[in-house]
Amino acid sequence: MYLFLAICVLRQSDLETAGGRPASPTKYRYWWRILLKFTPMGSKFTSPYIFSQYFPFLYRTNPICMCYTPAQFIHRKVIYMGFMRLGTRVAVINEKREILLSKRGDFGVWALPGGRVDSGEWLWESAVREVKEETGLDVEILRTVGLYYQQGRSRTNILYEARPIGGALFTSTDETLDNRYFAQDALPDERFGDFYIQHAFGDDTHLYTVETTAWELFKIDMQLRRRWIQNLLAGRPEPSFVEFDIRAIGIILDDTGTPIDIVRKASNGNKALHTLLSRAEVDRWQWVGMWQDRSLDKIELVFTGRTDDYIPSASQKALTTHEKFLVEQVQNSIPIWAIGQ
């Protein structure tokens, strides 16, 4: 505990030399991060949802808060992460209709390959890269299966279906203990993400919220911290999640399919994207496409909703040129389209 407090004091002295602004740790960057990784407020990857439920007093009084101004502390540590973390998952299905699963090194369970999206990267490129890194296979993306929000973790994954087109399957990597194909009726017992697998073998497009108890989230969080430290000590520090500018665009259609209004919402990670578009006259939103600007790390996920009882919004604005372009894509394309620049 005394060592922990001493580190906090050292961090505070860094602030004083930086004019009161959080300074980037250099001299202490490795050992203080390792220690703080196992404190409730010591990790920027921590879900505040977990500790606000189980450790409300420690959550509000941890000395790490003195490393931030009050506004920064509230934004970074209380309101989730302040942004949506974005990742991809890939269901690689071969000609025998077998699905590729990787046995994860951190949790020891079989799961679909995937990972976080890098800055300046197409979403589908992220999916292809992650499969190559974790399994050694080159794949071709066939379709977008669904959008999956992990409640309590400020995380959304995009699931793709793909087929193998080359490469050699690794038996293991730095991240995986094993990689194998499995028939749908012969899946391993210790596995995660049955919903991913079931949806990949179907034909529908899904909007899915993964609900997890606070206790399970806590265990996941601690396991991810352990992995973070192991990778750091092994000389493979994990990169930070990119703070993408993610927006939900909802296009309201009348009973004839004609666009009549548009809803625009920015995401801060605390809700599934399609739930940001709640409108009384729209019962259900359908995900239809994505628009991405790689140079700005901006992503817009486009949804449509139908209504027979439309009530114009008092704050309704005229469509911009970009929004008119998205409306044209909705009218002329089939789900799920992906365009950008």
LUMVEXRO-553904 format. One record per residue (C-alpha): x, y, z negated; residue in three letters. Coordinates in steps of 0.001 Angstrom, whole numbers, plus 500000, padded with zeros to 6 digits. Each point is the difference from the previous one (the first is absolute). Example, Ala and Ser with C-alpha at 12.3 -4.5 7.8 and 13.67 -1.06 7.14 Angstrom:
2
512300495500492200ALA/501370503440500660SER/
***
This chain:
341
500000500000500000MET/502827502440499122TYR/501715499236503280LEU/496714500645501782PHE/499601503387498295LEU/503610500898500793ALA/499345499370503664ILE/496952502263499839CYS/502178502745498491VAL/502541499570502795LEU/497173500335502498ARG/498872503171498277GLN/503529501462500276SER/499882499279503725ASP/496844502086500169LEU/501628502931498273GLU/502805500088502565THR/497433499905502811ALA/498091503059498888GLY/497214498040498305GLY/499206497861503070ARG/500347496202499987PRO/503532499257501191ALA/501011496938501971SER/501924497673497656PRO/503458499113501264THR/502364499174497172LYS/497374497936498143TYR/497978498845502943ARG/500423496242499609TYR/500009499175496304TRP/497295502441498952TRP/497701498771502780ARG/500506496382498930ILE/499104500768496388LEU/497031502197500829LEU/498638497422502407LYS/498621498092497029PHE/498372502973498269THR/496368500890500693PRO/500800503394501505MET/503457499255501320GLY/499129498907503522SER/498505501942502827LYS/498560496671501144PHE/497959499663496782THR/496239499992500234SER/498729502493497377PRO/496712498089500067TYR/501676497137498128ILE/501556502027497205PHE/497078502371499568SER/497982496879499167GLN/502456498246497700TYR/502421502633498683PHE/498130503341499947PRO/502166501533497241PHE/503325498948501512LEU/498671500929503416TYR/499608503637498965ARG/503052500403497740THR/502838498155501722ASN/503075502294499945PRO/500412499566503735ILE/497345502681500402CYS/502624502632499151MET/501649499242503338CYS/497055501668501776TYR/498090503219499815THR/496411499444498697PRO/498572500280503511ALA/502493497473501394GLN/499407497622497093PHE/496241499985500520ILE/500324499621503765HIS/502671497280500012ARG/499116498020496897LYS/496340500435499092VAL/498104500156503287ILE/501362496695501294TYR/502993500742502250MET/498414502958501734GLY/500132498206503341PHE/499012496744501660MET/502745497399500358ARG/499737498329503386LEU/500991496477500984GLY/499349497299502586THR/499256496270499808ARG/500290497626502945VAL/498165496745500665ALA/502275498179502467VAL/497981497147501542ILE/501681497561502402ASN/498546497973502879GLU/498986497218497557LYS/497892502558498068ARG/502380499743497057GLU/500731503105497944ILE/503451501122498861LEU/500462500502496254LEU/503049501174498055SER/500783498951496436LYS/500785503277498287ARG/503162500286497945GLY/498439502364497447ASP/496711498245499185PHE/500758496473501199GLY/496727499742501937VAL/499252499440503681TRP/498708503067501808ALA/499895501673503394LEU/503174501859501023PRO/499867503787499858GLY/501213503105498236GLY/500033503779499866ARG/499874502309503029VAL/503097502111500695ASP/500059503661501002SER/499726500616503743GLY/498833496445500655GLU/496930498856501894TRP/497751497930497759LEU/500193496991502300TRP/503795500403500153GLU/500127499699496220SER/498093496724500200ALA/502349498581502652VAL/503110501144498083ARG/498866498492496703GLU/499328496610501599VAL/503445500051501623LYS/501752500942496745GLU/498186497458497830GLU/499629497036502372THR/502345500519502964GLY/497171499775502542LEU/499174502436502788ASP/496252500499500270VAL/497448501713502196GLU/497107501837498352ILE/496628498747501286LEU/497451501996498000ARG/499345502000496842THR/498065497883497501VAL/499199502386497165GLY/500789502702497487LEU/500657498891496398TYR/500087502348497031TYR/501622498774496766GLN/498073501587497166GLN/502209501413497240GLY/503187499998502123ARG/499369502831502482SER/500837497534502758ARG/498371499263503364THR/501110497160502258ASN/499142499599503677ILE/499657496361501043LEU/501015498972503514TYR/499656496713501848GLU/503067499056502044ALA/501499497116501950ARG/503650498854500046PRO/501907500766503207ILE/503616499295499008GLY/502634499953497308GLY/500921497205497600ALA/498094499332496780LEU/502159500645496918PHE/499806497490497182THR/500601502833497513SER/501077503653499803THR/500844502582497336ASP/496250500486499508GLU/498592496508500610THR/500711496532498613LEU/498421498136502917ASP/498086500583503249ASN/497606497441501481ARG/496954499553502207TYR/496877498530498393PHE/496737498720501411ALA/496954501869498714GLN/498764496875498176ASP/503431499193498492ALA/501075503229498332LEU/502366499867496983PRO/498494500268496529ASP/502141502875498731GLU/498953502734502416ARG/498821503606499992PHE/497543501732502302GLY/497451497374501047ASP/497855502838501325PHE/502774500990502421TYR/500194496447501343ILE/496239499553500318GLN/499596503318501799HIS/502905499278502372ALA/498312496803501223PHE/496733501872500584GLY/499004502532502629ASP/498636502892497928ASP/501625503244498895THR/500077500460496227HIS/500014502827497468LEU/500982498271496780TYR/500756501150496463THR/502255497723497938VAL/498734500231496410GLU/502461499017497277THR/499706500194496220THR/502161502475498114ALA/501882497128498340TRP/500813498390503363GLU/501110503382501336LEU/502306500352497003PHE/501612496609500665LYS/500409500805503695ILE/501543503343499129ASP/502562498435497647MET/500914497332502545GLN/500550502642502686LEU/502237501947497612ARG/502086496873499402ARG/500368499525503749ARG/500970503671500399TRP/502820499601497472ILE/501219496713501478GLN/500214501561503459ASN/501770503077498630LEU/502627497908498185LEU/500441497850503124ALA/500805503110502046GLY/496661499998501831ARG/498131502976498450PRO/496374500110501030GLU/498997503108501938PRO/497285502268498651SER/496541499912501506PHE/499540502649502666VAL/497468502689499093GLU/497917499871503159PHE/497329502586500680ASP/497079497569500228ILE/496526501202500882ARG/496635498333500476ALA/497963501312502927ILE/496328499027500013GLY/498000500529503180ILE/496243499897499417ILE/497937498588502875LEU/496239500221500561ASP/497851497004500903ASP/501037500336503664THR/503718499993499196GLY/500478503716500625THR/502477501757497655PRO/498195502649497941ILE/502423500859497161ASP/503469499277498674ILE/501277499558496423VAL/503644500715499149ARG/501659498811496772LYS/503642499876498891ALA/501107497054497851SER/501842500270496689ASN/500034496256499435GLY/497309499671497347ASN/497248498655502284LYS/499616497714502970ALA/500094502130503135LEU/496514499230501274HIS/498469500806496591THR/501293503584500320LEU/497421500539502744LEU/496932499426497833SER/496928501621501490ARG/496455499300498828ALA/498681499499503525GLU/502710497476500987VAL/499641496527498485ASP/503088498383501474ARG/503213501148501662TRP/501758498014502716GLN/503719500304500642TRP/500579500664503705VAL/503494501424500509GLY/503227501661498909MET/501847503092501127TRP/503624500526498953GLN/502528502813500313ASP/503356498387499210ARG/501963503267499926SER/497795501336497184LEU/499277496655498296ASP/496322500742500459LYS/497405497260500377ILE/496266500347500588GLU/497746496993499569LEU/496785500471501949VAL/496646498577498905PHE/496494500194501418THR/496689499940498160GLY/496480499950501403ARG/496968501817498632THR/496346500485500871ASP/499495502735497433ASP/502705502581500641TYR/500200503101497824ILE/502476502597501361PRO/502645501083497497SER/499900503639498937ALA/503770500168500437SER/500066498258503357GLN/502842501258502187LYS/500471499964503737ALA/502097497131501333LEU/503642500694500721THR/501598498895503273THR/501616497084498176HIS/496697498917498446GLU/498277500147503385LYS/502746497693501279PHE/499290497536497162LEU/496271500107500785VAL/500770499150503636GLU/502054497004498842GLN/497083498796497879VAL/497653500191502986GLN/502371498429502536ASN/501957497378498030SER/499424496781498116ILE/501310499424496436PRO/502666500242498780ILE/501835502485502214TRP/503348501498499030ALA/501337503131501658ILE/502393502792499085GLY/503160501843500816GLN/
***
